[in-house]
Amino acid sequence: MSIPPERRYADRLEEFAEQHPFLVDLAMVLGLMGCAALGSSLTLPSADPPDQDKTGSVLMLAACLPLLKHRTHPRTAVTVTSACTVTAVAMGYLLTPLLLAPIMAALYWLASLTDRRTTRVYGLTILAAVTVAAVLSDSMNHISLLLRTIGPFFWLLLPLAAGNMTRLRRAYLQAVQARAEHAERTREEEARLRVTEERMRIARELHDVVAHHMALANAQAGTAAHLALTNPEQTQRILTDLTGTTSSALRELKATLGLLRHNDDTLGSPGLEPSPGLARLPELVAACESAGLEVTVATEGEPKPLSPGVDLTAFRIVQEALTNVTKHATADAAHVRLEYTHSRLLITVLNEGPSKPEPAQGRGFGVMGMRERAHSIGGELCAGPRPQGGFEVTTALPLQPSTDLAEGTTP
């Protein structure tokens, strides 16, 4: 898209003004001096010109010079310029827009560079001073009192209004830029947060898959080595179960990595198996029993349908709790209780055996991962030693997670 020539020239002028502000101010002050000099030479046809021609020129020169500092000292510039202009009008010079050009420029810069209260105080004071000087001036005796009052008021009100509009527009543009920068920072922070959440989700999933199956495989291998000489048949069954455990680990690991590698086009590809849920609890119990841990499952209440996220979370929490029993406790039995209420699923996993001599409970990522999973769907989880011995994990999960949690975080 081509840029109009006038727009290119305007951009070049703005760039030049930003790079050389003093030259721009000097050219503007020279132009105002010319206007003031011309204005000081004008008189009404029926009025005599003032006798102090040189004095008027000096006054208007003095009125224009402070404008070179209007960017840094707008109050001083408008005060000096107004004093010189009011003095010239009181001496008999005809009050015209050309004579008022320096003070009009000073009022514009005051209104655009300072706050509203300062503009109001200085503007009303200068308006009153110039109006009084115009009313009392001898050079305007042939003009009605109404015109002598309205004229200065009108001409000096214009730069105040224009400067105020410029200040408001500058504030608006700054606010728009600030909002755009804030939105950009918010998008970046949200992107980082989503990356962190996704990394934590992947870490939890890989931990649950790898840690559970490796712990079972280790327990099965140890049990098989212990029974190799005394009970070859049971050893053979355990080794068969060990093969199934490693195969299941590979399948789940492949499915997890497949979910990370697929794109939107392959979202529904048949090669990925569904996420595990409580329907696979008998398979989990059988794997634990092959490792030497007897697991009992009790269900209270009428089972109700669970959302996929809650179903996966419930299964992973039970899986991790049983894995911790296998790794960190000397118990040979664990109890799982599922209690369905009106809107929540209560899960309790406990064992009655003491911990091993060097327990690792609380030092790994198992309990932390279970708690994060429960919180991600609006649930709660408590885990810790039981007063009568053993360890207990209790969690309460909603049957259907809330919409915002379901959209914001994947367990």
PALODREN-231568 format. One record per atom (N, C-alpha, C): residue in one letter; x, y, z. Coordinates in steps of 0.2 Angstrom, whole numbers, plus 5000, padded with zeros to 4 digits. Each point is the difference from the previous one (the first is absolute). Layout:
# residues N
AXYZ ...
# end
This chain:
# residues 411
M500449945000 M499650065000 M500450065000 S499950054995 S500450064999 S499850055006 I500550045002 I499950055005 I499950074996 P499550045001 P499950064997 P500650055001 P500150044995 P500650055001 P499950045006 E499450035001 E499950045006 E500249975006 R499849935000 R500249975007 R500749995000 R500449984995 R500750005000 R500350065003 Y499850064997 Y500350065002 Y499850025007 A499449985003 A499850015007 A500549965004 D500149934998 D500549965004 D500750035001 R500250034994 R500750035000 R500050065004 L499550045000 L500050065004 L500049985008 E499649955002 E500049975006 E500749985003 E500349964995 E500649975002 E500550065001 F500050054995 F500550065001 F499850045006 A499450005002 A499850045006 A500349965006 E500049945000 E500249965006 E500850005000 Q500350004995 Q500750005000 Q500350075001 H499750064998 H500250075001 H499550045003 P499849995006 P499550045003 P500150085000 F500750015002 F500250075000 F499950044994 L500249974994 L499950034994 L499250024998 V499649955002 V499350014999 V499750055004 D500250015007 D499850055004 D500350074998 L500650004998 L500350064997 L499650034994 A499849964995 A499650024995 A499350025002 M499749975004 M499450025003 M500050065003 V500550025004 V500150065004 V500150064995 L500449984995 L500150064995 L499450014996 G499649954999 G499350024997 G499650045004 L500049985007 L499650045004 L500250075001 M500750015000 M500250075000 M499850044994 G500049974994 G499750044995 G499350015000 C499649965003 C499350015001 C499950065005 A500450005006 A499950055005 A500350064997 A500550014996 A500250064998 A499550034995 L499749964996 L499550024995 L499450035004 G499849965006 G499450025004 G500150065003 S500750025002 S500150065004 S500050064996 S500049994993 S499950064995 S499350014998 L499649965002 L499350014998 L499650055005 T499650044997 T499650055004 T499350004996 L499550035004 L499350014997 L500150064995 P499650014995 P500050064996 P499950065003 S499650005005 S499850065004 S500450025006 A500549955001 A500450015006 A500750024999 D500450035004 D500750024999 D500449945002 P500649994997 P500449945002 P500450025006 P500249965004 P500450015006 P500750034998 D500250045005 D500750044999 D500649955001 Q499949955004 Q500649965002 Q500049944995 D500250014994 D500149954995 D500649955002 K500650035002 K500549965002 K499949965007 T499650035004 T499849975006 T499649944999 G499550014995 G499549944999 G500449944996 S500550024996 S500449954997 S500449965005 V500350045005 V500449965005 V499549965004 L499550025002 L499549965004 L499849944996 M499850004994 M499849944996 M500649954999 L500650035000 L500649964999 L500149965007 A499950045005 A500149975007 A499449955001 A499450014997 A499549955001 A500149944996 C500450004995 C500149944996 C500649965002 L500550035002 L500649965002 L499949955006 P499650015005 P499949945005 P499749944997 L499750014994 L499749944997 L500549954998 L500650024999 L500549954999 L500149945005 K499750025006 K500149955006 K499349975002 H499550014995 H499449975002 H499949935001 R500549964998 R500049935001 R500149985007 T500550045003 T500249985007 T499750055005 H499950064998 H499750055005 H499450034997 P499449964999 P499450034997 P499750065004 R500049995007 R499750055004 R500450075000 T500749995000 T500450065000 T499950044993 A500049964995 A499950034993 A499350034999 V499549975003 V499350044999 V500050065004 T500349995006 T500050065005 T500350064997 V500649994997 V500450064997 V499750024994 T499749964996 T499750024994 T499450045001 S499649985005 S499450035002 S500150075002 A500550015005 A500250065003 A500250054994 C500449984995 C500250044995 C499450024996 T499649964998 T499450014996 T499550055003 V499949995007 V499550045003 V500350075001 T500650015001 T500450065000 T499950044993 A500149964995 A499950034993 A499350034999 V499549965002 V499350024999 V499950065004 A500250005006 A499950065005 A500350064997 M500649994996 M500350064998 M499750034994 G499449974997 G499650024995 G500149974993 Y500449945000 Y500049964994 Y499349974999 L499849994994 L499449974998 L500049935001 L499549975004 L500049935001 L499749964994 T500449974997 T499849964994 T500349935001 P499749954996 P500349935000 P500750004999 L500350044995 L500750004999 L500450025006 L499850055004 L500350025006 L499949955005 L499549965000 L499949955005 L500349934998 A500350004994 A500349934998 A500549975005 P500550045003 P500449975005 P499749975006 I499550045003 I499749985006 I499549944998 M499750004994 M499649944998 M500449945000 A500650004997 A500549954999 A500249975007 A500150055005 A500249985007 A499549975003 L499350024999 L499549975004 L499949934997 Y500149994993 Y499949934997 Y500549955003 W500650025001 W500549965003 W499949995007 L499850055004 L499849995007 L499549945000 A499450014997 A499549955000 A500249934998 S500449994995 S500249944998 S500549965004 L500450045004 L500649975003 L499950005008 T499550035003 T499950005007 T499349975001 D499850005007 D499449975002 D499450044999 R499449985001 R499450044999 R500050055005 R500249995007 R499950055005 R500550064998 T500649994998 T500550054998 T499750044994 T499749974995 T499750034995 T499550055002 R499549975004 R499550045002 R500250075004 V500549995004 V500250065005 V500350054995 Y500549984996 Y500450054996 Y499550024995 G499649964997 G499650024994 G499550065002 L499649995006 L499650045002 L500350075002 T500649995003 T500350075002 T500250044994 I500349964995 I500250044994 I499450034996 L499549965000 L499450024997 L499750075003 A500050005007 A499850065003 A500450064999 A500749985000 A500550065000 A500050034993 V499949964995 V500050024993 V499350044998 T499549975003 T499350044999 T500050065003 V500350015007 V500050065003 V500450054996 A500649984998 A500450044996 A499750034994 A499649954996 A499750024994 A499450055002 V499749995005 V499450055002 V500350075002 L500550005003 L500350075002 L500550034995 S500149964995 S500550034995 S499750064996 D500450054999 D499750064996 D500049984992 S500349954998 S500049994993 S499449974998 M499649975004 M499349974999 M499450045002 N500150065001 N499450045002 N499550014995 H500249994994 H499550004994 H499649944999 I500149945004 I499749945000 I499649995006 S499449974999 S499549995006 S500349965005 L499850015006 L500249965006 L499949924999 L499549994997 L499849934999 L500649964995 L500150044995 L500549974995 L500750005004 R500250055004 R500650005003 R500149945005 T499449985003 T500049955005 T500049934996 I499649994995 I499949934997 I500649994996 G500350054996 G500649984996 G500649975003 P500350035005 P500649965004 P499849945003 F499350005003 F499849935003 F500049954994 F499750014995 F499949954994 F500749984998 W500550054998 W500649984997 W500549965005 L499950025006 L500449965005 L499749935002 L499450005000 L499749935001 L500149954995 L500150024994 L500249954995 L500649965001 P500650035002 P500649965001 P499949965006 L499650025005 L499949965006 L499649944999 A499550004996 A499649944998 A500449964995 A500450024996 A500449964995 A500649975004 G500350035005 G500549975004 G499749955004 N499450015003 N499749955004 N499849934996 M499850014994 M499949954996 M500649964998 T500550034999 T500749974998 T500249965006 R499950035006 R500249965006 R499649945001 L499450004999 L499549955001 L500249944995 R500150024994 R500249964994 R500749965002 R500550045003 R500649975001 R499949955006 A499650025005 A499849955005 A499749944998 Y499550014995 Y499749944997 Y500449954997 L500550034996 L500549964996 L500449965005 Q500250045005 Q500449965005 Q499749955003 A499350015002 A499649955003 A499949944995 V499950014994 V500049954995 V500649964999 Q500650035000 Q500649975000 Q500149965006 A499950025006 A500149975006 A499549935000 R499450014998 R499649945000 R500249954995 A500350024994 A500349954995 A500649975003 E500450045004 E500649975003 E499849955006 H499550025003 H499749955006 H499749944997 A499750014994 A499749944997 A500549954997 E500650034998 E500549964997 E500449965006 R500150045005 R500349975006 R499549945003 T499450015000 T499549955002 T500049944996 R500050014993 R500049954996 R500749955001 E500550045001 E500749965001 E499949965007 E499850045005 E499949965006 E499549945000 E499550014996 E499549954999 E500349944996 A500450024995 A500449944996 A500549975005 R500350035004 R500549975004 R499649965005 L499550025003 L499649965005 L499749944997 R499850004994 R499749944996 R500649954999 V500650034998 V500549954999 V500249975006 T500050045006 T500249975006 T499549945002 E499450024999 E499449955002 E500149944996 E500150014993 E500149944996 E500649965002 R500550035002 R500649965002 R499949965006 M499650045005 M499949965006 M499549944999 R499550014995 R499649954998 R500449944997 I500450014996 I500449954997 I500449965005 A500350045004 A500549975006 A499549965004 R499450025002 R499649955004 R499849944996 E499850014994 E499849944996 E500649954999 L500650034999 L500649954999 L500249975007 H499950045005 H500249975006 H499549945002 D499450014999 D499549955002 D500149944996 V500150014993 V500149944996 V500749965002 V500550045000 V500749975001 V500149975007 A499850055005 A500149985007 A499649945002 H499450004998 H499649945002 H500249934997 H500150004994 H500249944996 H500749985002 M500450055001 M500749985002 M500049975007 A499650035005 A500049975007 A499749935000 L499449994996 L499749934999 L500549954998 A500450034994 A500549954997 A500549985005 N500350055004 N500549995005 N499749955005 A499450015003 A499749965005 A499949934997 Q499849994994 Q499949944997 Q500649964999 A500550044998 A500749974999 A500349975006 G499950045006 G500349985006 G499649945003 T499350004999 T499749945002 T500149944997 A500150014993 A500249944996 A500749975002 A500550055001 A500649985002 A500049965007 H499650025005 H499949975006 H499749935000 L499549994995 L499749945000 L500249954994 A500650024997 A500349974994 A500149925002 L500349995006 L500249935002 L499549975004 T499550035003 T499549975005 T499449994996 N499850044995 N499349994997 N500150024993 P500349964996 P500150014992 P499350024997 E499549975001 E499450014997 E499750085001 Q500050025006 Q499850075002 Q500550054997 T500749985000 T500550044997 T499850014992 Q499849944997 Q499850014993 Q499550054999 R499449995004 R499550055000 R500250075001 I500450015005 I500250075001 I500450034994 L500449954997 L500450034994 L499650014994 T499449965000 T499550024994 T499750065002 D499850025006 D499750065002 D500550064999 L500749985001 L500550064999 L500050024993 T499949954995 T500050014993 T499450054999 G499449985002 G499450044999 G500150075003 T500450015006 T500150065003 T500450054995 T500549974998 T500550044996 T499650024993 S499649954997 S499750014994 S499550065001 S499650005006 S499550055002 S500450075000 A500649995003 A500350075001 A500250034993 L500349954996 L500150034993 L499450024996 R499549975001 R499450024997 R499750075002 E500050015007 E499850065003 E500550064998 L500749985000 L500550054999 L499950024992 K499949954996 K499950024993 K499450044999 A499449995003 A499450045000 A500150075002 T500450015006 T500150065002 T500550044996 L500549974997 L500450044995 L499650014994 G499649964998 G499650014994 G499550065001 L499850015006 L499550065001 L500550064999 L500650005002 L500450065000 L500250014992 R500049954996 R500350014993 R499550014995 H499349995002 H499550004995 H499850084999 N499750014994 N499850074999 N499250005000 D499750054998 D499350005000 D499749964994 D500449984995 D499749964995 D500049935002 T500449985005 T500049935002 T499749995007 L499650055002 L499750005007 L499649935001 G499649994995 G499649945000 G500349934997 S500650004999 S500349944997 S499949945004 P499949944997 P499849945004 P500649975003 G500650024999 G500649975003 G500150025007 L499750055003 L500150015007 L499449975004 E500249975005 E499649965005 E499750065004 P499349985003 P499750055004 P500450015007 S499950055003 S500350025007 S499749955005 P500549975004 P499749955005 P499550045005 G499649965003 G499550025005 G499949955005 L499550015004 L499849955006 L499849934997 A499850004994 A499949934997 A500649964999 R500650025001 R500649964999 R500249995008 L499650015004 L500249995007 L500249925002 P499549964997 P500249935001 P500749984997 E500250024994 E500649994997 E500650035005 L499950065003 L500550025005 L500049965006 V499549985002 V500049955006 V500349944999 A499949974994 A500449944998 A500750015000 A500250054997 A500750024999 A500450005007 C499650045005 C500350015006 C500049935004 E499549964999 E500049935003 E500649964998 S500250014993 S500549964998 S500750025003 A500050065002 A500650025004 A500049995007 G499549965002 G500049985007 G499650055005 L499650044997 L499650055004 L499349984999 E499649985005 E499349995000 E499650065001 V499650014995 V499650064999 V499349985001 T499650045004 T499349995001 T499650064998 V499550004996 V499650064997 V499349995003 A499850065003 A499350005002 A499750064997 T499449994998 T499650064997 T499450015004 E499850065002 E499550025004 E499650054995 G499349995001 G499650054996 G499949974992 E499650034997 E499949984993 E500550034995 P500449964997 P500550044995 P499650044995 K500350064999 K499750054995 K500550014995 P499850034994 P500550014995 P500450065001 L500649994998 L500550055002 L500350034993 S500150075000 S500350034994 S500749974999 P500350004994 P500649974998 P500650025005 G500050075001 G500550035004 G500049975007 V499450005003 V499949975007 V500249935000 D499849964995 D500149935000 D500749985000 L500450044995 L500749995000 L500450025006 T499750065003 T500350025007 T499949955005 A499449975001 A499949955005 A500449944999 F500149984994 F500449944999 F500850015001 R500250064998 R500750025001 R500250005008 I499550035004 I500150015007 I500049935003 V499649964998 V500049935003 V500649964998 Q500250014994 Q500649974997 Q500650025004 E500150075001 E500650035003 E500049985008 A499449995003 A500049995007 A500249925001 L499849964996 L500249935000 L500749994998 T500250044996 T500850004998 T500450025006 N499850055004 N500350025006 N500049955005 V499549965001 V499949945005 V500549954998 T500149994993 T500449954998 T500850025001 K500150064999 K500750025001 K500250025007 H499650035004 H500250035006 H499749975006 A499649955000 A499749965006 A500249935000 T500049975006 T500149935000 T499449965001 A499450034999 A499449975000 A499949964994 D499649945001 D499849954995 D499350014998 A499750055002 A499350014998 A499850085000 A499650024996 A499750074999 A499349994999 H499650065002 H499350005000 H499850064996 V499649994995 V499750064996 V499350005001 R499750065001 R499350015001 R499850064996 L499549994996 L499750054995 L499350015003 E499850065002 E499450025002 E499750064996 Y499449984997 Y499750054996 Y499450035004 T500150074999 T499550045004 T499650044994 H499650055002 H499550034995 H500550034995 S500550045002 S500450044995 S500749985000 R500349965004 R500749995001 R500149925001 L500749994998 L500249935001 L500650005005 L499949975005 L500549995006 L500449944999 I500650015000 I500549944999 I500550005006 T500049945003 T500549995005 T500449944999 V500750015000 V500549944999 V500450005006 L500049945004 L500450005006 L500349935001 N500650005004 N500349945001 N500250005008 E500049945003 E500150005007 E500849985002 G500449994995 G500749985002 G500450065001 P500549995004 P500550065001 P500450014994 S500350065000 S500550024995 S500649965000 K500450004994 K500649975000 K500550045004 P500649975002 P500550045004 P500250064998 E500050014993 E500250074997 E499450024996 P499550035003 P499450024995 P500250054996 A499750004994 A500150064995 A499350045000 Q499549985004 Q499450044999 Q500150075001 G499750044996 G500050075001 G500650034996 R500549964998 R500650034997 R500050004993 G499549964997 G500049994993 G499450054997 F499849984994 F499550044997 F499349975000 G499949945003 G499449965000 G499450045003 V500150015006 V499550045004 V499850074997 M500650034998 M499950074997 M499649994994 G500149954995 G499749994994 G499349985001 M499849965005 M499349985002 M499650075002 R500350045004 R499750065003 R499950054994 E500550004995 E499950054995 E499449974995 R500049944999 R499449974996 R499450015003 A499949995007 A499450015003 A499850084999 H500450045002 H499950074999 H499850034993 S500349964995 S499950034993 S499349994998 I499649965003 I499349994999 I499550025005 G500350045005 G499650025006 G499949965005 G500449955001 G500049955006 G500550025005 E500049955005 E500450015006 E500449935001 L500650015003 L500349945002 L500450015006 C500049945004 C500450005007 C500449945000 A500650005002 A500449945000 A500550015006 G500149945004 G500450005006 G500049945004 P500449995004 P500049945005 P499450005004 R499749945001 R499549995005 R500249995007 P499650025005 P500250005007 P500149935002 Q499649954998 Q500149935002 Q500549964995 G500450044996 G500549974996 G499849994992 G500450004996 G499950004993 G499950074997 F499750004994 F500050074996 F499350004997 E499750064999 E499450014997 E500050054995 V499649994995 V499950054995 V499350014999 T499750065001 T499350024999 T499950054996 T499550004995 T499950054995 T499350004999 A499750064999 A499350024998 A500050034993 L499749974995 L500050034993 L499350014998 P499950054996 P499350024998 P499849954994 L499449985000 L499849954994 L500150044993 Q499950065000 Q500050044994 Q500450065002 P500650014997 P500450075002 P499650064997 S500150055004 S499750074997 S500350014994 T499650054996 T500250014993 T500750044999 D500150055005 D500750034999 D500649965002 L499949955005 L500549965001 L500149954995 A499549984997 A500149954995 A500350034993 E499950064999 E500350044994 E500750025002 G500150025006 G500750035002 G500549955001 T499949945002 T500549955002 T499849934999 T500449964997 T499949934998 T500449965005 P499649955004 P500449965005 P500549964997 
# end
